[in-house]
């Protein structure tokens, strides 16, 4: 049986059962997700090319390594915001299944952005923004798991791994079982994108939050 978010039926079958609409949602969300706000903000604030800083990643954690907390916060807001906007707009116009398709599209866009030759970020902020939009309480729970892990271990990567792994559970217990498989898929992608971090964690070499 296919996961619910791939079966494309729901409360509004006149729209959600038609592939052209869903493919359009996927494409539009992908293009929105591809916008590299971290690089744009760093350039606008004169912080340099993120590819030459720290890990070379385009996300908020690497922006923080420039020493600018304002730039890192702005990147966090815009990256999470693009995921949330994709989900909320799709839901408002086409329903819940389209919202989940938009979530997948925005996430893939950030990970593999067309504007950066498909070399994107690790998707943590986008992931959390998506989850907050899909189910606010499940997303909030994931954010709290991220924050608690970060406060204890001061490692952004470990926080991301734990928070993403916990999200399918939150979706299930907080009354959104139809999105559990989407949560599993996005969590797997988060872990895959953090494979180098996992290696450093196992060797005890992972950097701490705030380290330039």
C-alpha positions as CSV (number, residue, x, y, z in Angstrom):
1,X,0.0,0.0,0.0
2,X,1.3,3.4,-0.9
3,X,1.7,6.1,1.8
4,X,-1.3,8.4,2.0
5,X,0.7,11.4,0.7
6,X,1.4,9.5,-2.6
7,X,-2.2,8.2,-3.1
8,X,-3.5,11.7,-4.0
9,X,-7.0,11.5,-2.8
10,X,-8.8,13.4,-0.1
11,X,-11.5,15.9,0.8
12,X,-11.3,17.6,-2.6
13,X,-10.9,14.9,-5.3
14,X,-11.9,17.3,-8.1
15,X,-8.5,18.9,-7.7
16,X,-6.4,16.4,-5.7
17,X,-7.0,13.4,-7.9
18,X,-5.6,15.1,-11.0
19,X,-1.9,14.7,-11.6
20,X,-1.4,17.9,-13.5
21,X,-2.4,20.0,-10.5
22,X,-0.2,17.9,-8.2
23,X,2.8,18.0,-10.5
24,X,2.3,21.8,-10.7
25,X,2.3,22.1,-6.9
26,X,5.4,19.9,-6.7
27,X,7.3,22.1,-9.3
28,X,6.2,25.4,-7.8
29,X,7.2,24.2,-4.3
30,X,10.5,22.9,-5.6
31,X,11.4,26.3,-7.1
32,X,10.4,28.1,-3.9
33,X,12.5,25.6,-1.8
34,X,15.4,26.1,-4.1
35,X,15.8,29.8,-3.2
36,X,19.1,29.9,-1.2
37,X,18.2,32.5,1.4
38,X,21.4,31.8,3.5
39,X,23.6,32.7,0.6
40,X,21.5,35.7,-0.4
41,X,21.4,37.1,3.2
42,X,25.2,36.6,3.7
43,X,25.9,38.4,0.4
44,X,23.5,41.2,1.3
45,X,25.1,41.7,4.7
46,X,28.6,41.6,3.3
47,X,29.6,38.3,5.1
48,X,31.2,36.6,2.1
49,X,30.5,33.5,0.2
50,X,29.0,30.8,2.4
51,X,30.7,28.1,0.3
52,X,34.0,29.4,1.6
53,X,33.0,29.5,5.2
54,X,32.9,26.7,7.8
55,X,31.2,23.6,6.3
56,X,30.3,25.4,3.1
57,X,26.6,24.7,3.8
58,X,23.9,27.3,3.0
59,X,21.9,26.9,6.2
60,X,21.6,29.0,9.3
61,X,24.1,27.0,11.3
62,X,26.9,27.8,8.8
63,X,25.7,31.4,8.6
64,X,26.2,31.6,12.4
65,X,29.8,30.7,11.8
66,X,30.3,34.1,10.1
67,X,29.8,35.6,13.6
68,X,26.5,37.3,12.6
69,X,23.6,36.1,14.8
70,X,21.2,38.5,12.9
71,X,22.1,36.8,9.6
72,X,21.7,33.4,11.1
73,X,18.3,34.2,12.6
74,X,17.2,35.7,9.3
75,X,18.3,32.6,7.4
76,X,16.5,30.4,9.9
77,X,13.3,32.4,9.5
78,X,13.4,32.5,5.7
79,X,14.4,28.9,5.2
80,X,11.7,27.6,7.6
81,X,9.3,30.1,6.1
82,X,9.6,28.9,2.6
83,X,8.7,25.4,3.7
84,X,5.7,26.6,5.7
85,X,4.5,28.9,2.9
86,X,4.6,26.1,0.3
87,X,2.5,23.9,2.6
88,X,0.0,26.5,3.7
89,X,-0.7,27.9,0.2
90,X,-1.1,24.4,-1.3
91,X,-3.5,23.5,1.5
92,X,-5.5,26.7,1.1
93,X,-6.1,26.2,-2.6
94,X,-6.0,22.5,-3.2
95,X,-6.3,20.6,0.1
96,X,-4.4,18.4,2.4
97,X,-2.8,16.0,-0.1
98,X,-1.5,18.9,-2.2
99,X,0.0,20.3,1.0
100,X,2.0,17.2,1.5
101,X,3.1,17.2,-2.1
102,X,4.2,20.8,-1.6
103,X,6.1,19.8,1.5
104,X,8.1,17.2,-0.4
105,X,8.7,19.6,-3.3
106,X,10.0,22.5,-1.0
107,X,12.2,20.1,0.9
108,X,13.8,18.6,-2.3
109,X,14.2,22.1,-3.6
110,X,16.3,23.1,-0.6
111,X,18.4,19.9,-0.7
112,X,18.9,20.0,-4.5
113,X,18.3,23.6,-5.6
114,X,18.3,24.2,-9.3
115,X,19.8,27.7,-8.7
116,X,23.0,26.1,-7.2
117,X,23.5,23.2,-9.6
118,X,21.6,20.9,-7.2
119,X,24.1,21.4,-4.4
120,X,22.0,22.6,-1.5
121,X,21.7,22.5,2.3
122,X,20.8,19.9,4.8
123,X,17.2,21.0,5.2
124,X,16.7,21.2,9.0
125,X,15.1,24.7,9.1
126,X,12.9,23.8,6.1
127,X,12.0,20.5,7.7
128,X,10.8,22.2,10.9
129,X,8.9,24.9,9.0
130,X,7.1,22.2,7.0
131,X,6.2,20.3,10.1
132,X,4.9,23.4,11.8
133,X,2.6,24.1,8.8
134,X,1.5,20.5,8.5
135,X,0.6,20.1,12.1
136,X,1.6,23.0,14.4
137,X,1.8,20.9,17.6
138,X,3.8,18.1,16.0
139,X,6.1,20.7,14.5
140,X,6.4,22.5,17.9
141,X,7.2,19.2,19.6
142,X,10.0,18.6,17.0
143,X,11.3,22.1,17.7
144,X,11.4,21.5,21.4
145,X,13.3,18.2,20.9
146,X,15.8,20.1,18.7
147,X,16.2,22.8,21.4
148,X,16.5,20.4,24.3
149,X,19.2,18.4,22.5
150,X,21.0,21.6,21.5
151,X,21.0,22.9,25.0
152,X,22.4,19.6,26.4
153,X,24.9,18.7,23.7
154,X,25.5,22.0,21.8
155,X,25.6,20.2,18.5
156,X,23.3,21.4,15.7
157,X,23.7,18.2,13.7
158,X,22.8,15.9,16.6
159,X,19.8,18.1,17.4
160,X,18.6,17.8,13.8
161,X,19.0,14.0,13.8
162,X,17.1,13.5,17.0
163,X,14.3,16.0,16.2
164,X,13.7,14.6,12.7
165,X,13.7,11.0,14.0
166,X,11.1,11.9,16.5
167,X,8.8,13.7,14.1
168,X,6.9,10.7,12.7
169,X,6.0,9.8,16.3
170,X,4.7,13.3,17.0
171,X,2.6,13.3,13.8
172,X,1.0,10.0,14.8
173,X,0.2,10.7,18.4
174,X,-1.0,14.3,17.6
175,X,-3.7,13.0,15.2
176,X,-2.1,13.3,11.8
177,X,-1.4,9.7,10.9
178,X,-1.8,10.4,7.2
179,X,1.4,12.4,7.2
180,X,3.5,9.9,9.1
181,X,5.0,8.4,6.0
182,X,5.9,11.8,4.7
183,X,7.6,12.5,8.1
184,X,9.6,9.2,7.7
185,X,10.7,10.1,4.2
186,X,11.8,13.6,5.1
187,X,13.6,12.4,8.2
188,X,15.5,9.8,6.2
189,X,16.6,12.6,3.8
190,X,17.8,14.7,6.8
191,X,19.9,11.7,8.0
192,X,21.3,11.1,4.5
193,X,22.3,14.7,4.2
194,X,24.0,14.5,7.6
195,X,26.1,11.4,6.8
196,X,29.3,13.4,7.2
197,X,28.2,14.8,10.5
198,X,27.2,11.3,11.7
199,X,30.8,10.2,11.0
200,X,32.2,13.1,12.9
201,X,29.8,12.5,15.8
202,X,30.9,8.8,16.0
203,X,34.6,10.0,16.0
204,X,33.9,12.7,18.6
205,X,35.0,15.4,16.2
206,X,31.7,17.3,15.5
207,X,31.9,21.1,16.1
208,X,29.7,22.9,18.6
209,X,27.1,25.5,18.0
210,X,28.6,29.0,17.7
211,X,32.0,27.8,16.7
212,X,33.3,30.0,13.8
